[in-house]
Amino acid sequence: RHRSGDCCCDGCRTRFETSIGRPLSAWPAVLKTDKTLAGQWKAFREESITKVVRTAAQLIRKEFPDMEISAAVQKENETYAQDWPTWIKKGFCDFVCPMDYTPLAERFRKYVRPQVQTVCGTNGKVYPGIGFSAGSGRWPDDGKDMERLADQLKVLREEGATGFCL
């Protein structure tokens, strides 16, 4: 792996080289030194993942036209190449559930605000994920679970989220 979320296996490398029309040496280190190539790689990864989501959505909607389609997604696109705003805008997903796991309400707000703004004005919905899991390392195991949960639910209401996941 090149960095978290990026697969740099031989298959991905070959498909990427085909997409740009040339072989690459020093793989994947070249992605750190060539910004143009790094941008092409990011676009390639996003399109590859979006193609899977688009194809799955088409098959599901054909067989089950009334079913809502969702995806649990990373809170940001940069590392994981999940272009979930496009998935919502193009109707591949009806809603997304960004994994906004943090015990801190203000950090949670920093995650939720741009997500809601991104989806606002589309037919899509965003249901931010609350990492309610004391003892897992995500939240301190200090008996304040309900207080943290209430604080994050308040953030969701204030920011205009359409729902949430636990």
N, C-alpha and C positions, 0 to 999 in steps of 0.2 A: 504494500500500500504506500502511496505517495504521501497522503495526509488523511486524517480521519474522514471516512466516508467515500474516498476515491479508490476505486478498484483499478489497479494498473497491471492486471494480468495480461498474458499474451493475447488472449482473445480481444480484450478492450483495446490494447495497443494496435493490433492488426486492423480492427475496424476503424480506429481513429486515423491511422496512417492512410487507409483507403479514402477516408472522408476528406483528408487534406491533400491527397495525391502525391505523397512522398514518404519514404521511410525515415525513421528517426534513430539517431544514435544516442547513447547515454540516457536511456530510458529508465526511470522517469525523471531523473535529475534535470534533464533539459527543461522541464516545466518550471523549475525554480529560477532558471537563468534567462529564459525567453518569454517576456511578458505577452507578446502577441500569440505565441503558441499556447501559453497558459490560458489566455482568453478563449482561444479556439477549443481547447480541451474542456473548459467549463461549459461552453455552449454545446459541445458534443455530448457531454455527460447529461446536461439538462434535457436535451432533445431525446437521448436514449431512454431516460426514465419517463419522460412525458409520453413517448411512444407506447410504452408498456401501459401506462395509466389510460391513455386514449383508447387503445385496443381493448383493454379490459372493460372500460365504460361502454364501448360500442356493443360488445358481446352481452354484457349484463342488461343494457337497456333494450336490446332486441328480445331477449328471453323474458325479462321481468321489467316491463316498461314503467311500473309504478314504484319500483324499489328506489330508495334514496341511496346514493353512493357516497361513501366517506373515505377519508384517509387520515391516519395518525401521521403527522408530519413533524419534522424538526422545526424548532422555533425560527430558524433562519435558513436561508437558501445557500449562502456562500459556501459552506463546507460540504453539504450533502447533495447539492444539485437538484433539489426538489423544487421545481417552479410551480408551487401550489397556487399562487395567485392566478396563473394562467389556467390551471386545471379548473379553478372556480369560474373564471371569466368565460371559458370555452364550454362549460357545462360538463366536463369530464367527472367532476365531483360536485355534489350538492352541498356538502359541508366538509370542512377540515377540522382536525383536532390537533393544534400545535401542542407539543409536549413542553409546556412552560413550567417545568418542575423546579420550584424554589420555595424555601420556607419564608422568604422575605416579601412582604406585600408590595413594597415600592419597586423591587426588582421585577416582581410579577407584573406590575403596572407598565414597566418599561418594555416588557415583552408583548403584553396584550394590546396596548395602544396602537402601535403600527399595524398589528395584525387586523384589528377591527377597521382601521382606516383603509387598509388595502382592500378589504372585502366590501366595504361600504360602497353602495351604488351598483352592486352587482346583485344577481339573484342568489348568490351563494351566502353561506353562513359560516361563522367561525365559532367553534366551541373549544376555547382554550382548555388544556389539560392541567389539572391541579395535581401535583405529586403528593397526594395525601398518603404518606406511608412512613409513619414513625418507625424507627428502628432499622430502616433500610439504608440509612446514610443520607437520605434526601432531607428529612426533617429531624430535628433533634428529638430525642425520646425524653421529653421533659414535662409531659402532661398538658401541654398547651395546644394540642391538636385542634380542638374546636375553636379556639380563639384565632389561630392562624387561618383555618378554613373560613371563618366568618369574615376576617379581614380580606381574604382573596375574593370571596363572593361579593363583598362591597365594591372592590375594584372592578369586577366584571360589570356590575350594575352601572357604576359611574362611567365606565368607558364604552358602554353600549354593546357589549358582547351579546350574541343571540342565544347563548347557552354555555355549558361547560361539561367537562368530563372529569371524573375522579379516577 
